[in-house]
Amino acid sequence: MATLAGESFLEQHRRDVLSGTPRARFIDRWIFAFMAAWFIAIVLTGFIPDSLMNLAMIKAHQRAPYPLITDVHAVLMGSFMLLLLAQTVLVATGRTAIHRRIGLLGMVLAPALVIVGILVAATNYHTIWQGAHFGPPPVRVALTPVVALFENILLLQLRMGILFSLFLALSLWARTRDPGFHKRMMILGTAVPLAVALARITWLPEDPHSTLLLDAYVLFAVSPMLVWDIVRNRSLHRAYWVWLPIYIGTGLAANSVWDTPWWHATARHIMGV
């Protein structure tokens, strides 16, 4: 028994070689707040130029104004990202009681974000479909090829909505029994919808015939936390062993049906057209 206990201690020590160093303690405390701030920077980089361009087009009467549901979604997403930042900062500064109290807000924001996201996807698709089939001839010509694009986007939106919901549910399930899993899964779940912002960053290379490059960008977005965990503990935390197979597996599945006749027919069935 003593030998086994000694081996267990030595193995734990090897995994956590930086324990006790000021640098390790500082990064342990602030890595999750850094990730939340990093995600907000990605969102702003993707959406600010895109929004300014679209607002200019609306002002010039080159496109229709945003529907109200899109504005609601933007407010909810911004609120969720700021809440994530606030929660990680509260934990980093030791104010866990406040963290637990305002965490209840996240339980409201997350499902509201998913529901409104579904409404946004449906609203945008039906707007394009109606214009492509019943608009004036110039509008039909312009929007007909866009229908297929929005059907492909719907595939990404469905995957993001399902995975975001799943990973946040797992995070909430573990919030009292496994804090390490909880905080990592919150970050990993929030990383999933970052694809929407990453797709809008025009200077990033893109591949319209595949979803894999966009998935690679999301993996890069979570890499600071993942790399620190490996450096810190010489192993992957079990949160990654849950997240990575699901994220990569669903990504490969989505890529296999991307822009196929089967998916376009399925998307139209889902949308009821």
C-alpha positions in Angstrom: 0.0 0.0 0.0 2.8 2.4 0.9 4.5 1.6 -2.5 1.3 2.3 -4.4 0.8 5.6 -2.5 4.3 6.6 -3.3 3.9 5.8 -7.0 0.6 7.8 -7.1 2.4 10.8 -5.5 5.3 10.6 -7.9 3.0 10.3 -10.9 1.0 13.3 -9.8 4.2 15.3 -9.3 5.4 14.4 -12.8 2.1 15.5 -14.3 2.2 18.8 -12.4 5.8 19.8 -12.7 5.2 23.6 -12.4 3.3 23.4 -9.1 4.2 26.2 -6.7 5.9 28.5 -9.2 4.5 32.1 -9.4 4.2 31.9 -13.1 2.1 28.7 -13.0 -0.1 30.0 -10.3 -0.7 33.2 -12.2 -1.6 31.4 -15.5 -3.8 28.9 -13.7 -5.7 31.7 -12.2 -6.1 33.8 -15.4 -6.0 31.4 -18.4 -9.8 31.1 -18.5 -10.3 34.9 -18.2 -7.8 35.2 -21.0 -9.7 32.7 -23.2 -13.0 34.6 -22.6 -11.3 37.9 -23.6 -9.6 36.2 -26.6 -13.0 34.9 -27.8 -14.5 38.4 -27.5 -11.6 39.8 -29.6 -12.4 37.1 -32.3 -16.1 38.0 -32.3 -15.3 41.8 -32.6 -12.7 41.1 -35.4 -15.3 39.2 -37.4 -18.4 41.2 -36.8 -17.4 44.8 -36.6 -16.2 45.2 -40.2 -19.0 42.9 -41.5 -21.6 44.9 -39.6 -20.3 48.3 -40.8 -20.3 47.0 -44.4 -23.9 45.8 -44.1 -25.0 49.0 -42.5 -23.5 51.0 -45.3 -25.3 48.8 -47.8 -28.6 49.3 -45.9 -28.1 53.1 -46.0 -27.4 52.9 -49.7 -30.6 50.8 -50.2 -28.4 47.9 -51.5 -29.8 45.4 -49.0 -32.8 45.1 -46.7 -32.5 46.2 -43.0 -31.7 43.5 -40.4 -34.8 41.8 -39.1 -35.5 42.5 -35.4 -34.7 38.9 -34.4 -31.1 39.4 -35.7 -30.7 42.4 -33.3 -32.1 40.3 -30.4 -29.6 37.5 -31.2 -26.7 40.0 -31.3 -27.7 41.4 -27.9 -28.0 37.9 -26.4 -24.7 36.7 -27.8 -22.9 39.9 -26.6 -24.4 39.5 -23.2 -23.4 35.8 -23.0 -19.8 36.6 -24.0 -19.6 39.4 -21.4 -21.1 37.1 -18.8 -18.4 34.5 -19.6 -15.7 37.1 -19.2 -17.2 38.3 -15.9 -17.5 34.8 -14.5 -13.9 33.9 -15.3 -12.6 37.2 -13.8 -14.7 36.5 -10.6 -13.2 33.1 -10.2 -9.7 34.4 -10.9 -10.1 37.1 -8.2 -11.5 34.6 -5.7 -15.1 35.9 -5.7 -16.7 32.5 -6.2 -19.9 33.3 -4.3 -20.8 36.1 -6.7 -19.7 33.8 -9.6 -22.3 31.1 -8.4 -25.1 33.7 -8.0 -24.8 35.3 -11.4 -24.2 31.9 -13.0 -28.0 31.5 -12.9 -28.2 34.2 -15.6 -26.2 32.0 -17.9 -28.8 29.3 -17.5 -31.3 31.7 -19.0 -29.1 33.3 -21.6 -27.8 30.0 -23.1 -31.2 28.4 -24.0 -32.5 31.8 -25.1 -29.5 32.1 -27.4 -30.2 28.7 -29.0 -33.9 29.4 -29.5 -33.3 32.8 -31.0 -30.5 31.4 -33.2 -33.0 28.9 -34.6 -35.4 31.8 -35.4 -32.7 33.8 -37.0 -31.7 30.9 -39.3 -35.3 30.3 -40.3 -36.0 34.0 -40.9 -32.9 34.5 -43.0 -33.5 31.3 -45.1 -37.2 32.1 -45.7 -36.4 35.7 -46.7 -33.9 34.5 -49.3 -36.2 31.7 -50.5 -39.2 34.1 -50.9 -37.1 36.6 -52.8 -35.6 33.9 -55.1 -39.0 32.4 -56.0 -41.4 35.3 -55.8 -39.4 38.5 -56.1 -39.1 40.7 -59.1 -37.0 39.2 -61.9 -33.7 40.9 -61.1 -34.1 39.9 -57.4 -34.8 36.3 -58.4 -31.7 36.2 -60.6 -29.6 37.6 -57.8 -30.9 35.4 -55.0 -31.4 32.0 -56.7 -27.8 31.0 -56.2 -27.8 32.3 -52.7 -30.4 29.8 -51.6 -28.0 26.9 -51.9 -25.4 28.9 -49.9 -27.9 29.5 -47.1 -28.8 25.8 -47.1 -25.1 25.0 -46.5 -24.9 27.6 -43.8 -28.0 26.0 -42.2 -25.9 22.8 -41.8 -23.3 24.7 -39.8 -26.0 26.4 -37.8 -27.6 23.2 -36.8 -24.4 21.6 -35.8 -23.4 24.7 -33.8 -26.7 24.8 -32.0 -26.6 21.1 -31.0 -23.0 21.1 -29.9 -23.3 24.4 -28.0 -26.3 23.1 -26.1 -24.6 19.7 -25.4 -21.3 21.1 -24.2 -22.9 23.7 -21.9 -25.3 21.1 -20.5 -22.2 18.9 -19.7 -20.5 21.9 -18.1 -23.5 22.7 -15.9 -23.9 19.1 -14.9 -20.3 19.1 -13.6 -20.3 22.5 -12.0 -20.3 21.2 -8.4 -18.8 17.7 -8.8 -15.9 18.6 -11.1 -15.0 22.3 -11.3 -12.0 21.6 -13.7 -14.3 19.9 -16.2 -16.9 22.6 -15.7 -14.8 25.6 -16.5 -13.0 24.0 -19.4 -16.2 22.8 -21.0 -17.7 26.3 -20.7 -14.9 27.6 -22.7 -15.0 24.7 -25.2 -18.7 25.0 -25.6 -18.5 28.7 -26.3 -15.8 28.1 -28.9 -18.3 26.2 -31.1 -20.3 29.3 -32.4 -17.0 31.3 -32.9 -17.1 29.8 -36.4 -19.7 32.4 -37.3 -17.3 35.2 -36.5 -14.2 33.4 -37.9 -16.1 33.0 -41.2 -16.5 36.7 -41.4 -12.8 37.5 -41.0 -12.0 38.3 -44.6 -8.2 38.0 -44.4 -8.4 34.4 -43.2 -8.1 31.8 -46.1 -11.4 30.1 -46.8 -12.6 27.0 -48.6 -16.1 27.2 -49.9 -16.1 23.5 -50.8 -15.4 22.2 -47.3 -16.1 22.9 -43.6 -12.7 21.5 -42.4 -10.8 24.8 -42.6 -13.3 26.6 -40.4 -13.1 23.8 -37.9 -9.3 24.2 -37.9 -9.7 27.9 -37.0 -12.0 26.9 -34.0 -9.3 24.4 -32.9 -6.7 27.2 -33.1 -9.0 29.5 -31.1 -9.0 27.0 -28.2 -5.3 26.1 -28.5 -4.0 28.5 -25.8 -5.9 26.8 -23.1 -5.2 23.3 -24.5 -1.5 23.9 -24.9 -1.3 25.3 -21.3 -3.0 22.2 -19.9 -0.5 20.0 -21.7 2.5 22.0 -20.6 1.1 22.3 -17.0 0.1 18.7 -16.5 1.9 16.7 -19.2 -1.5 15.3 -20.3 -4.9 16.2 -21.8 -7.6 17.0 -19.3 -10.6 14.7 -19.7 -12.7 17.6 -20.9 -10.8 17.6 -24.1 -11.3 13.8 -24.5 -15.0 14.5 -24.4 -15.0 17.6 -26.6 -12.5 16.7 -29.3 -14.0 13.4 -30.6 -17.5 15.0 -30.7 -16.4 18.2 -32.3 -14.1 16.5 -34.9 -16.5 13.6 -35.5 -19.5 15.9 -36.2 -17.2 18.1 -38.3 -16.2 15.2 -40.6 -19.9 14.2 -40.8 -21.0 17.7 -41.8 -18.2 18.0 -44.3 -19.2 14.7 -45.9 -22.7 16.0 -46.8 -21.7 19.7 -47.4 -23.2 21.0 -50.6 -24.6 17.6 -51.6 -28.0 17.1 -53.3 -29.1 15.1 -50.3 -28.3 17.9 -47.9 -30.0 20.6 -50.1 -33.2 18.4 -50.2 -33.0 17.8 -46.5 -32.5 21.5 -45.7 -35.6 22.4 -47.7 -37.5 19.7 -45.9 -36.4 21.1 -42.6 -37.4 24.6 -43.6 -40.7 23.4 -44.9 -40.3 24.7 -48.5 
